[in-house]
């Protein structure tokens, strides 16, 4: 039996969703027997591979690197799970939209809000340029499954992944599966 290729991605978010994923505890051992983790910040693999079966995408699309990566993910992945409130709605990451765009947000954070070293970071190839607006994943590419929560609990993550391992679609219904926050 061929193992499913699983990836996890961390875009504009806090890594809380990945911490919840690690809270799967002993079930991670069962999961490891059924999947190959082919890309993840946990595994520190540098290039997103071809022919991924399932990806959990944490975080919103906030900069040019995120935008480039999410297009690559959609092209190379069978099933995308928008993983956590930032990926589903933009959530906390999108609060910078209230500043009116990338430039006003940078001015506010690095010039107006700084007491010393007032300078906007500008290191091409190191600091990716911000997008003018932070957006949830589905505003850029098609999403197959939405898994809200800030972060989603380990039980909710398992309830979403387990059916997929059997070739079934998970039922994301009921308060425990769809509540935000």
N, C-alpha and C positions, 0 to 999 in steps of 0.2 A: 504494500500500500504506500502510495506517495504521500509524503507529509505536505500539509498546507503551508504555503509561504506567508508568514505574518510579519507585518512591519508596524512600527509605531513612529509617529512624527510629532515633534514639538515645535510649533510655530510661535505666534505671539501669545504667550500664556505664562503661567507661573511654575509649571511642572507638577502641579497638584494632581492632575489626572494621571500622570505617570506614577506618582506616589501611590495613588489608589490602585493602579494596576499592580504594583508590587505588593499591595495589601491582599492580593489573591492568595498569598502565603502558600500552603501546601498544594493548592490547586495548580500553582505554577509548575509543579513537578509533573502533574498529569498533562497540563497544556504542552509542556516541553516534549512530551512523548508523541504529541500529535501534530506539532508545527515545527518549522524551522524559522527562527527569527532572522530575517534577512536584512533588516534595517531598523535602527532604533538609537536614540541618544544613550540608552542604557548599554547597548553593545558597541557604540561609537563606530559604526560603519559609515564611511564617507560618501559613497555614491548610491543613490536610490536605484535598485535593480529592476530588471524587466520581469514581467510575469508574476507579479505579487498577487496573491489571492485575496488578502484582507489587510487593510491598514486602519489603525486608529489614529486620527488626526486631531491632536490637541492644539488649541490656540487659534486665534484669528489671523487673517492675512494683513500684516502691518507694514511690510517693507518689500523691496524688489526681490530679495532672495526668497521670501515666502511665496511670492507670486510665481516666480520661475519654478520653484519646487512643487507647488500644488498642481501646476499644469503637467509636470512630469509624472507626478503621482497618479493623476487621473488617466493619463495615457497608458501607464504601465500597471494599473491595478484593477482587479475585477470588482471588489467591493470596498467602498470608502465609508467608514463610520466617522461622522462628525462627533468628536469625543470631548464632551464637557461644554459648559455654557459659553466659553469664549469662542469655540469653534462653531457652536450652534447659533449664537446671537451677536457675537462680538464682545459682550459682557464688559468686564473691567478694562480689557485692552482697548476697547472702542471709546472709552471715556476721553481719550485725547481728541476725538472728533469734536468735542465741545469747544475746543480752542479755535476751531475754524479752519483747520488744515494743518499740514505738516510744518510749514514754516512758522506760523504763530505758536504752535506747540513747542518747537525747538527754541524759539525766542523766549518764551515763558520759562521753560525749564533751565536753559543754559545761560541766558543773559539776564533777564529780569529776576529770576529766582536765585541767582548765584551771588555770593558775597565776594568770592575770589575766582580767579581764572575764568572770567566770563568769555567763553569761546564755544561755539557750536562744533561738535566733533565732525571732522571731515577727513576721513582716511579712506580713499577709494580702495576697494578690495578688502578692507578690514571692517569698516562700518557701513552696512548696506543702507542705501538711501531709503527714507521713509516714503510710503505711499501717502498721497494727500488725505486719504480717508481709510480707516481701519474697517474691514468688512468680514463677516462670517464666511466660512468656507463655501457654502452653497451660493453665494453671490458671485463666485468665480468659476466653480466647476460643479457638476452634478454630484450630489451626495446620495448614497444609497440608504443609509440608516442614520438616524439622529439619536444620540445618547446624551441627554442633558444631565446637568448636575455640576456643582461647583465644590468639589469634584464629584463625579458619579461614584457611588460606593462600589466596593469590590464585588458585592453581591449583584449589583446592577450590571457591572462589566461582564461578570460570568454569565448572567442571564442573557446577555446580548451575544456573547461569543459561542457559548455551548451549542446552540442550535446550528450555527454556521459550520461548526466542525462536523456535523452530521449531514450537511447539505441542505439544512432547513433554514427558513427565514425566522428570525426571532420576533416575538410579539412584544413590541414596546408599547404596552398599554397599562393602565392602572397608575395610581398615584406614585407608587414606589419606583416605577420605571420612567415616568415622564415629568416629575416635578423638577423645577429649576432650583438652583441654590444649594 
